[in-house]
Amino acid sequence: MGRLGIVCLLFFGFLMPSPTLEAQGQPATYSAGGVVRDQSGGPLVGVQALIRDHSGAVHNLTTDSDGGFNLSGLRAGAYSLRIIARGFDPIERDFRLGPLSPRARFTVVLKIETLKQVITVEGGAISVAFDPTTGAGTEILTERELESLPDDPDRFAEQLQIIAASAGGAPGNAVVTVDGFLHGGRLPPKS
């Protein structure tokens, strides 16, 4: 064999894969891990990372002070990673481990949980009353109460505004009706 043949043989010898541990009778092991962060990039500590293998077995991990998690000693096959943290939407990722991908590394960014609320309305029809005597903040004066108010129209209006404010209205914004009718912002005479 010539010099070129020996060089090619040596070159191709380097490209040939070396026997794996599995080929040598020992099972190869693989690993999966990563880091969990919030949307601002900060690490999430104490987050649950679940790695489920193809047989259904679950490995339960918790992130460390840097938001990291790691699991080694895994066999070749299909896996799923599920990250669960209170107040955040969960994330699930599938991955495979084997001779061509001995390590799976993840950088997981969790989003703040979207609140979902379901409101169920039951019951009969709702009635709306247009009776001015039943509205919120309505104050109805008796004849005796009207007699005790001042006769002067300005002081009379001022006292009505004070009564309206005590019933929950804003002072100066009371709407006064007489027998259910508005009088264009003017009060009719007391008599």
C-alpha positions as CSV (number, residue, x, y, z in Angstrom):
1,M,0.0,0.0,0.0
2,G,1.3,3.4,-0.9
3,R,1.8,6.4,1.3
4,L,-1.6,7.9,0.2
5,G,-3.4,4.6,1.1
6,I,-1.9,4.6,4.6
7,V,-2.8,8.3,5.1
8,C,-6.4,7.7,3.9
9,L,-6.7,4.6,6.1
10,L,-5.5,6.6,9.1
11,F,-7.8,9.5,8.3
12,F,-10.9,7.3,7.9
13,G,-9.9,5.4,11.1
14,F,-10.3,8.7,13.0
15,L,-13.8,9.2,11.5
16,M,-15.1,5.8,12.5
17,P,-17.0,5.9,15.8
18,S,-15.5,4.2,18.7
19,P,-17.5,1.4,20.3
20,T,-20.1,2.8,22.8
21,L,-20.6,1.5,26.3
22,E,-23.7,-0.4,25.1
23,A,-21.6,-2.2,22.5
24,Q,-19.1,-3.1,25.2
25,G,-21.8,-4.7,27.3
26,Q,-22.4,-1.8,29.6
27,P,-25.6,0.3,29.3
28,A,-25.0,3.9,28.3
29,T,-26.6,6.6,30.4
30,Y,-27.7,10.0,29.4
31,S,-28.8,13.2,31.1
32,A,-31.4,16.0,31.0
33,G,-31.5,19.3,32.7
34,G,-31.6,23.0,32.3
35,V,-32.7,26.2,33.9
36,V,-36.1,27.8,34.6
37,R,-36.5,31.6,34.5
38,D,-39.3,34.1,34.6
39,Q,-40.1,36.6,31.9
40,S,-37.6,39.1,33.3
41,G,-34.8,36.5,33.1
42,G,-34.6,35.9,36.8
43,P,-34.2,32.3,38.1
44,L,-37.2,30.5,39.5
45,V,-36.3,28.6,42.7
46,G,-38.3,25.6,43.9
47,V,-40.1,25.0,40.7
48,Q,-41.2,21.4,40.0
49,A,-39.6,19.8,36.9
50,L,-41.1,16.4,36.0
51,I,-39.3,14.1,33.5
52,R,-41.5,11.2,32.3
53,D,-39.8,8.4,30.4
54,H,-41.3,6.1,27.7
55,S,-42.5,3.6,30.3
56,G,-44.4,6.2,32.2
57,A,-42.1,6.5,35.1
58,V,-41.8,10.0,36.5
59,H,-38.7,11.6,37.9
60,N,-39.7,14.6,40.2
61,L,-37.0,17.3,40.4
62,T,-37.0,20.8,42.0
63,T,-35.0,23.7,40.7
64,D,-32.1,24.9,42.8
65,S,-31.1,28.5,43.9
66,D,-30.0,29.2,40.3
67,G,-33.2,27.9,38.8
68,G,-31.4,24.8,37.6
69,F,-32.3,21.1,37.5
70,N,-30.5,18.0,36.3
71,L,-31.1,14.3,36.1
72,S,-28.5,11.8,35.0
73,G,-28.5,8.0,34.6
74,L,-31.3,8.0,32.0
75,R,-31.5,5.4,29.3
76,A,-31.9,6.0,25.6
77,G,-35.5,6.7,24.6
78,A,-38.3,9.3,24.4
79,Y,-39.0,11.6,27.3
80,S,-41.2,14.5,28.2
81,L,-40.4,17.4,30.5
82,R,-43.1,19.3,32.3
83,I,-42.4,22.5,34.3
84,I,-45.0,23.5,36.9
85,A,-44.8,26.6,39.1
86,R,-47.6,28.3,41.1
87,G,-48.7,31.6,39.3
88,F,-47.2,30.6,35.9
89,D,-48.5,28.7,32.9
90,P,-47.1,25.1,32.8
91,I,-44.8,24.2,29.9
92,E,-44.3,20.7,28.4
93,R,-41.5,19.7,26.0
94,D,-40.8,16.3,24.4
95,F,-37.2,15.1,23.7
96,R,-35.2,12.0,22.9
97,L,-31.9,10.8,24.3
98,G,-29.5,8.4,22.6
99,P,-26.0,8.1,21.2
100,L,-26.5,11.1,18.9
101,S,-28.1,13.3,21.6
102,P,-26.6,12.2,25.0
103,R,-27.7,15.3,26.9
104,A,-30.9,17.4,26.7
105,R,-30.5,20.9,27.9
106,F,-33.4,23.4,28.3
107,T,-33.8,27.0,29.0
108,V,-37.4,27.4,30.0
109,V,-39.0,30.8,30.4
110,L,-42.3,30.7,32.2
111,K,-45.1,33.2,31.5
112,I,-47.3,34.5,34.2
113,E,-50.5,32.5,34.4
114,T,-53.5,33.7,32.6
115,L,-56.4,33.9,34.9
116,K,-59.5,32.2,33.7
117,Q,-62.9,32.9,35.2
118,V,-66.2,31.4,34.4
119,I,-69.3,33.2,35.6
120,T,-72.6,31.3,35.6
121,V,-75.8,33.4,35.9
122,E,-78.8,31.6,37.1
123,G,-82.3,32.6,38.1
124,G,-85.2,34.5,36.7
125,A,-85.5,37.6,34.7
126,I,-84.1,40.8,36.2
127,S,-86.6,43.6,36.6
128,V,-85.7,47.3,36.3
129,A,-87.9,49.8,38.1
130,F,-88.3,53.3,36.8
131,D,-90.1,54.4,40.0
132,P,-88.2,57.5,41.3
133,T,-89.1,56.6,44.9
134,T,-87.0,53.4,44.7
135,G,-83.7,54.7,43.2
136,A,-80.4,54.5,45.1
137,G,-79.8,57.6,47.1
138,T,-83.5,58.7,46.9
139,E,-84.9,60.6,49.8
140,I,-88.6,61.2,50.1
141,L,-89.7,64.0,52.4
142,T,-93.0,63.9,54.2
143,E,-95.3,66.9,54.4
144,R,-94.1,67.5,58.0
145,E,-90.4,67.5,56.9
146,L,-91.2,69.9,54.1
147,E,-92.9,72.3,56.5
148,S,-89.8,72.3,58.8
149,L,-87.6,73.6,55.9
150,P,-87.0,77.3,55.4
151,D,-89.4,79.4,53.3
152,D,-86.7,81.3,51.5
153,P,-86.1,79.6,48.1
154,D,-82.3,79.8,48.2
155,R,-82.1,78.4,51.8
156,F,-84.7,75.9,50.9
157,A,-82.6,74.6,47.9
158,E,-79.5,74.6,50.1
159,Q,-81.2,72.4,52.7
160,L,-82.4,70.0,50.0
161,Q,-78.8,69.7,48.8
162,I,-77.6,68.9,52.3
163,I,-80.3,66.2,52.7
164,A,-79.3,64.8,49.3
165,A,-75.6,64.6,50.5
166,S,-76.6,62.8,53.7
167,A,-78.4,60.2,51.5
168,G,-75.2,59.5,49.6
169,G,-75.3,62.1,46.9
170,A,-72.6,64.6,46.1
171,P,-73.4,68.1,47.6
172,G,-74.6,70.5,45.0
173,N,-75.4,67.7,42.5
174,A,-78.8,66.6,43.8
175,V,-81.7,66.4,41.3
176,V,-84.9,67.5,42.9
177,T,-88.2,66.2,41.5
178,V,-91.7,67.1,42.7
179,D,-94.3,64.4,42.2
180,G,-91.8,62.7,39.8
181,F,-91.3,65.8,37.6
182,L,-88.2,67.9,37.1
183,H,-88.8,71.7,37.1
184,G,-85.9,72.9,34.8
185,G,-83.5,73.3,37.7
186,R,-85.9,75.6,39.6
187,L,-87.8,74.6,42.7
188,P,-91.5,75.3,42.8
189,P,-92.7,77.3,45.8
190,K,-93.0,75.4,49.0
191,S,-96.7,76.0,49.3
